[in-house]
């Protein structure tokens, strides 16, 4: 080829797909599924209610497992650990900061869930300071906001003054803020945790997968902005492959590198055409680079949405249906990608 890589033939894309280290990519995604989310907060702050809301239905049973410190209760639930931490001077005088730190030491993301009705106190600030010493990032979440509507502005202002952060405001009981505020914050802060949530929680799987797709689309748009034709192709294909593997992982049994390879190889002809157009656009400095970025975003979104439907169907769609599905999503991409995480309707399969 005259260029480093210009997919002017179908075999070029297929060769790159086959040359990818599928085992390494699969292992990377499997490792992400082991990510651990620890939800820490005072007794009765709503941790179990939040988990029930994320899960989509009330837990049938949760067996309390006493922690090593008397008066502390932990609920291990898949990739989650819900920890009740008594306040200072409460329940046998247990130091909740020490308790929370031990529980959070294995976390990939920590949620400090506070009770808006009880109000944010100095002890909450001290606990937050202690948690920040852990390696994992900490999200401060204010629960039961629906019960303090009139006083919420004052509570938020007080929280900002006391803790120095703007909390994520939710109501685990009604669902307010869970999907449109908390889940995006989790995905932005620690994407692997969101993937583990998608595998374990069918109730939020679609929302998380759509955000994974959107995130990959915009990331690939930035990758495609580089001006040299051909340099971005292997990077884009690797990113798209990783996205497909993550979507498959979110659906559990449907996940396998062979399925992902089959999925992408089936669409290789259409991908080659799109990549060729994107690379040719790079020869026009400025506007051409923007066109290349837009094509990368639309292509990634189309692949992601087609993969979403593919794995929802149990990875059973045949090649003609897959290609038709991708073409349909490609037509929707310019309009849907700019919308706020509203997925397209599922296509009818023959």
C-alpha positions as a printed NumPy array, in Angstrom:
array([[  0.   ,   0.   ,   0.   ],
       [  1.111,   3.568,  -0.605],
       [ -0.136,   4.626,   2.83 ],
       [  0.625,   3.056,   6.197],
       [ -2.809,   1.491,   6.204],
       [ -5.658,   2.314,   3.869],
       [ -8.449,  -0.287,   3.811],
       [ -9.231,  -0.177,   0.101],
       [ -9.93 ,  -3.877,   0.125],
       [-12.16 ,  -5.983,   2.324],
       [ -9.275,  -8.258,   3.301],
       [ -7.404,  -5.352,   4.915],
       [ -9.982,  -4.912,   7.663],
       [-10.305,  -8.654,   8.138],
       [ -6.546,  -9.033,   8.441],
       [ -6.39 ,  -6.385,  11.153],
       [ -9.293,  -8.011,  13.009],
       [ -7.585, -11.398,  12.921],
       [ -4.256,  -9.887,  14.002],
       [ -5.712,  -8.378,  17.17 ],
       [ -4.742, -10.016,  20.454],
       [ -8.233, -11.317,  21.197],
       [ -7.125, -13.266,  24.229],
       [ -5.577, -10.192,  25.83 ],
       [ -8.634,  -8.053,  25.062],
       [-10.943, -10.738,  26.452],
       [ -8.839, -11.042,  29.605],
       [ -8.897,  -7.264,  30.021],
       [-12.699,  -7.199,  29.912],
       [-12.978, -10.191,  32.254],
       [-10.76 ,  -8.368,  34.735],
       [-13.024,  -5.334,  34.533],
       [-15.936,  -7.577,  35.542],
       [-14.196,  -8.224,  38.862],
       [-14.401,  -4.547,  39.796],
       [-15.839,  -3.903,  43.224],
       [-18.232,  -1.166,  44.293],
       [-18.435,  -0.474,  48.02 ],
       [-21.429,   1.522,  49.238],
       [-20.665,   2.961,  52.659],
       [-22.916,   5.051,  54.834],
       [-24.561,   5.497,  58.215],
       [-27.154,   3.004,  59.375],
       [-30.482,   3.501,  57.518],
       [-29.022,   5.793,  54.874],
       [-30.685,   3.642,  52.192],
       [-27.942,   1.347,  50.874],
       [-30.17 ,  -1.707,  50.452],
       [-32.91 ,   0.438,  48.931],
       [-30.411,   1.8  ,  46.424],
       [-29.263,  -1.701,  45.529],
       [-32.872,  -2.825,  45.072],
       [-33.479,   0.155,  42.786],
       [-30.409,  -0.665,  40.697],
       [-31.338,  -4.331,  40.544],
       [-34.827,  -3.546,  39.299],
       [-36.749,  -5.388,  42.003],
       [-36.708,  -5.991,  45.736],
       [-34.078,  -8.413,  46.934],
       [-35.648, -11.753,  47.791],
       [-33.27 , -12.215,  50.702],
       [-30.118, -10.663,  52.086],
       [-28.238, -12.543,  54.742],
       [-26.457, -10.21 ,  57.123],
       [-22.808, -11.076,  57.577],
       [-21.378,  -9.53 ,  60.733],
       [-18.108,  -7.714,  60.198],
       [-15.065,  -8.125,  62.377],
       [-16.057,  -5.077,  64.411],
       [-19.069,  -5.48 ,  66.666],
       [-22.114,  -3.519,  65.54 ],
       [-21.193,  -3.36 ,  61.851],
       [-23.169,  -5.197,  59.174],
       [-21.943,  -6.03 ,  55.67 ],
       [-24.049,  -7.296,  52.754],
       [-21.883,  -8.858,  50.007],
       [-23.919,  -8.861,  46.774],
       [-21.976,  -9.868,  43.66 ],
       [-19.542,  -7.043,  42.859],
       [-21.16 ,  -4.911,  45.592],
       [-20.472,  -4.575,  49.278],
       [-23.012,  -2.649,  51.325],
       [-21.594,  -1.505,  54.664],
       [-23.493,  -0.017,  57.583],
       [-21.179,   2.232,  59.567],
       [-22.451,   3.485,  62.927],
       [-21.859,   7.122,  63.757],
       [-19.474,   8.215,  66.46 ],
       [-20.881,   7.423,  69.874],
       [-23.474,   5.035,  68.376],
       [-23.757,   1.244,  68.657],
       [-21.141,   0.356,  71.216],
       [-19.054,   3.376,  70.297],
       [-17.653,   1.825,  67.124],
       [-15.376,   4.087,  65.069],
       [-17.155,   4.068,  61.724],
       [-14.246,   5.66 ,  59.876],
       [-12.005,   2.722,  60.755],
       [-14.757,   0.297,  59.788],
       [-15.412,   2.008,  56.465],
       [-11.708,   2.176,  55.634],
       [-11.287,  -1.567,  56.083],
       [-14.316,  -2.266,  53.93 ],
       [-13.228,   0.209,  51.256],
       [ -9.637,  -1.02 ,  51.072],
       [-10.567,  -3.534,  48.35 ],
       [-12.896,  -1.202,  46.427],
       [-12.465,   0.109,  42.897],
       [-15.092,   2.786,  43.588],
       [-16.589,   3.986,  46.854],
       [-20.03 ,   5.532,  47.235],
       [-20.558,   7.453,  50.463],
       [-24.338,   7.412,  50.819],
       [-25.715,  10.062,  53.174],
       [-29.207,  10.616,  54.52 ],
       [-30.671,  13.991,  53.547],
       [-33.345,  13.679,  56.236],
       [-30.765,  13.231,  58.992],
       [-28.659,  16.026,  57.522],
       [-24.959,  16.146,  56.79 ],
       [-22.882,  16.304,  59.942],
       [-19.265,  16.827,  60.944],
       [-18.902,  13.062,  61.377],
       [-19.833,  12.645,  57.688],
       [-17.094,  15.106,  56.737],
       [-14.587,  13.202,  58.867],
       [-15.606,   9.908,  57.27 ],
       [-15.237,  11.427,  53.801],
       [-11.744,  12.65 ,  54.634],
       [-10.794,   9.17 ,  55.81 ],
       [-12.19 ,   7.5  ,  52.678],
       [-10.263,   9.875,  50.428],
       [ -7.065,   8.326,  51.742],
       [ -7.997,   5.1  ,  49.95 ],
       [ -6.812,   4.415,  46.402],
       [-10.349,   4.245,  45.019],
       [-12.272,   7.41 ,  44.04 ],
       [-15.158,   8.465,  46.285],
       [-18.585,   9.664,  45.131],
       [-20.689,  11.532,  47.693],
       [-24.379,  10.746,  47.195],
       [-27.236,  12.412,  49.071],
       [-30.214,  10.05 ,  49.388],
       [-33.88 ,  10.615,  50.341],
       [-33.973,  13.973,  48.567],
       [-37.68 ,  13.458,  47.863],
       [-38.402,  13.787,  51.594],
       [-36.719,  17.186,  51.996],
       [-37.814,  19.032,  48.858],
       [-38.36 ,  22.352,  50.617],
       [-35.089,  22.22 ,  52.537],
       [-32.977,  20.647,  49.778],
       [-31.292,  23.893,  48.602],
       [-30.176,  24.648,  52.148],
       [-28.952,  21.051,  52.685],
       [-26.952,  21.172,  49.444],
       [-25.39 ,  24.488,  50.39 ],
       [-24.507,  23.138,  53.828],
       [-23.002,  19.987,  52.291],
       [-20.862,  22.064,  49.94 ],
       [-19.6  ,  24.225,  52.833],
       [-18.938,  21.285,  55.152],
       [-17.503,  18.712,  52.723],
       [-16.285,  20.839,  49.819],
       [-18.149,  18.78 ,  47.194],
       [-21.42 ,  18.935,  45.31 ],
       [-23.183,  15.652,  46.164],
       [-25.105,  13.587,  43.649],
       [-28.749,  13.988,  44.633],
       [-30.983,  10.913,  44.45 ],
       [-33.978,   9.175,  45.92 ],
       [-33.368,   5.442,  45.997],
       [-37.014,   4.921,  46.951],
       [-38.506,   6.737,  43.943],
       [-35.59 ,   6.342,  41.527],
       [-35.008,  10.076,  41.139],
       [-31.468,  10.799,  39.958],
       [-30.341,   7.159,  39.935],
       [-30.291,   6.603,  36.162],
       [-29.704,  10.174,  34.977],
       [-27.156,  11.276,  37.603],
       [-25.637,   8.429,  39.634],
       [-24.993,   5.915,  36.831],
       [-23.359,   8.541,  34.554],
       [-21.138,   9.596,  37.464],
       [-20.098,   5.978,  38.069],
       [-19.319,   5.456,  34.381],
       [-17.349,   8.715,  34.168],
       [-15.411,   8.   ,  37.352],
       [-14.725,   4.272,  36.993],
       [-16.039,   2.607,  33.782],
       [-15.07 ,  -0.96 ,  34.809],
       [-17.369,  -0.708,  37.844],
       [-20.253,   0.223,  35.559],
       [-19.532,  -2.863,  33.44 ],
       [-19.645,  -5.094,  36.518],
       [-22.954,  -3.443,  37.424],
       [-24.357,  -4.114,  33.961],
       [-23.495,  -7.818,  34.271],
       [-25.094,  -8.112,  37.724],
       [-28.04 ,  -5.704,  37.416],
       [-30.447,  -6.284,  34.502],
       [-32.492,  -3.289,  35.632],
       [-29.803,  -0.8  ,  34.56 ],
       [-28.024,  -2.852,  31.881],
       [-29.469,  -1.036,  28.876],
       [-28.692,   2.398,  30.282],
       [-25.097,   1.438,  31.075],
       [-24.501,  -0.251,  27.711],
       [-25.822,   2.797,  25.849],
       [-23.45 ,   5.016,  27.809],
       [-20.549,   2.655,  27.063],
       [-21.397,   2.963,  23.356],
       [-21.676,   6.748,  23.484],
       [-18.408,   7.056,  25.384],
       [-16.593,   4.847,  22.846],
       [-18.07 ,   6.813,  19.925],
       [-16.819,  10.165,  21.171],
       [-13.451,   8.719,  22.188],
       [-12.984,   7.333,  18.679],
       [-13.969,  10.689,  17.2  ],
       [-11.024,  12.228,  19.062],
       [ -8.722,   9.433,  17.857],
       [ -9.806,   9.991,  14.239],
       [ -8.959,  13.697,  14.424],
       [ -5.276,  12.924,  13.945],
       [ -4.382,  14.06 ,  10.42 ],
       [ -2.164,  11.252,   9.031],
       [ -4.223,   8.803,   6.911],
       [ -4.067,   5.22 ,   8.118],
       [ -2.467,   5.701,  11.549],
       [ -5.75 ,   5.564,  13.429],
       [ -7.233,   2.441,  11.796],
       [ -5.688,  -0.215,  14.098],
       [ -6.453,   1.927,  17.16 ],
       [-10.068,   2.422,  16.097],
       [-10.577,  -1.276,  15.378],
       [ -9.075,  -2.203,  18.753],
       [-11.325,   0.315,  20.523],
       [-14.403,  -0.954,  18.699],
       [-13.468,  -4.558,  19.453],
       [-13.055,  -3.733,  23.14 ],
       [-16.474,  -2.029,  23.085],
       [-18.131,  -5.108,  21.524],
       [-16.503,  -7.373,  24.105],
       [-17.751,  -5.123,  26.902],
       [-21.28 ,  -5.187,  25.546],
       [-21.135,  -8.973,  25.317],
       [-19.769,  -9.155,  28.86 ],
       [-22.721,  -7.124,  30.115],
       [-25.001,  -9.896,  28.837],
       [-23.188, -12.684,  30.653],
       [-23.564, -15.974,  28.852],
       [-23.459, -14.307,  25.422],
       [-19.926, -13.05 ,  25.981],
       [-17.057, -14.695,  24.078],
       [-14.218, -13.457,  21.922],
       [-15.367, -15.796,  19.142],
       [-18.771, -14.099,  19.084],
       [-17.165, -10.662,  18.957],
       [-14.81 , -11.714,  16.153],
       [-17.709, -13.242,  14.225],
       [-19.75 , -10.088,  14.713],
       [-17.079,  -7.675,  13.481],
       [-15.843,  -9.878,  10.639],
       [-19.403, -10.211,   9.337],
       [-19.572,  -6.428,   9.012],
       [-16.042,  -6.052,   7.625],
       [-17.242,  -5.096,   4.14 ],
       [-19.309,  -2.185,   5.401],
       [-16.538,  -1.133,   7.774],
       [-13.981,  -1.041,   4.977],
       [-16.155,   1.365,   2.993],
       [-16.59 ,   3.664,   5.994],
       [-12.914,   3.586,   6.865],
       [-11.904,   4.344,   3.297],
       [-14.167,   7.407,   3.286],
       [-12.774,   8.58 ,   6.622],
       [ -9.163,   8.19 ,   5.511],
       [ -9.716,   9.959,   2.183],
       [-11.282,  12.885,   4.072],
       [ -7.991,  13.409,   5.921],
       [ -6.419,  14.69 ,   2.702],
       [ -8.476,  17.884,   3.177],
       [ -6.873,  19.626,   6.182],
       [ -9.272,  21.02 ,   8.792],
       [-12.774,  20.19 ,   7.494],
       [-11.616,  16.779,   6.286],
       [-10.319,  15.89 ,   9.736],
       [-13.701,  16.791,  11.232],
       [-15.451,  14.619,   8.656],
       [-13.126,  11.739,   9.557],
       [-13.913,  12.218,  13.257],
       [-17.662,  12.287,  12.597],
       [-17.474,   9.109,  10.508],
       [-15.509,   7.358,  13.269],
       [-18.102,   8.375,  15.871],
       [-21.069,   7.334,  13.711],
       [-19.423,   4.03 ,  12.754],
       [-18.58 ,   3.2  ,  16.376],
       [-22.091,   4.065,  17.542],
       [-23.606,   1.93 ,  14.777],
       [-21.386,  -1.033,  15.626],
       [-22.208,  -0.626,  19.313],
       [-25.96 ,  -0.476,  18.814],
       [-25.874,  -3.431,  16.427],
       [-23.822,  -5.374,  18.993],
       [-26.313,  -4.4  ,  21.685],
       [-29.182,  -5.928,  19.705],
       [-27.021,  -8.908,  18.745],
       [-26.232,  -9.858,  22.336],
       [-29.763,  -9.092,  23.5  ],
       [-30.866, -11.724,  20.983],
       [-28.448, -14.228,  22.506],
       [-25.808, -13.837,  19.78 ],
       [-27.995, -15.88 ,  17.429],
       [-28.539, -13.446,  14.542],
       [-27.282, -14.806,  11.213],
       [-24.823, -12.831,   9.011],
       [-27.454, -11.314,   6.651],
       [-29.489, -10.106,   9.634],
       [-26.346,  -8.695,  11.241],
       [-25.405,  -6.726,   8.154],
       [-28.956,  -5.425,   7.781],
       [-28.986,  -4.435,  11.45 ],
       [-25.707,  -2.526,  11.11 ],
       [-26.965,  -0.701,   8.007],
       [-30.115,   0.317,   9.844],
       [-28.151,   1.63 ,  12.815],
       [-25.77 ,   3.477,  10.491],
       [-28.696,   5.452,   9.078],
       [-29.843,   6.359,  12.579],
       [-26.392,   7.3  ,  13.877],
       [-26.192,  11.025,  12.955],
       [-29.501,  11.759,  14.645],
       [-29.376,   9.338,  17.591],
       [-25.779,   9.932,  18.639],
       [-26.54 ,  13.574,  19.39 ],
       [-29.501,  12.656,  21.56 ],
       [-29.214,  12.043,  25.259],
       [-28.681,   8.291,  25.578],
       [-32.026,   7.403,  24.052],
       [-31.472,   4.049,  22.34 ],
       [-33.147,   3.288,  19.018],
       [-36.053,   0.92 ,  18.908],
       [-35.133,  -2.73 ,  18.564],
       [-35.402,  -3.872,  14.95 ],
       [-37.74 ,  -6.581,  13.825],
       [-35.842,  -9.692,  12.838],
       [-37.174, -11.968,  10.11 ]])
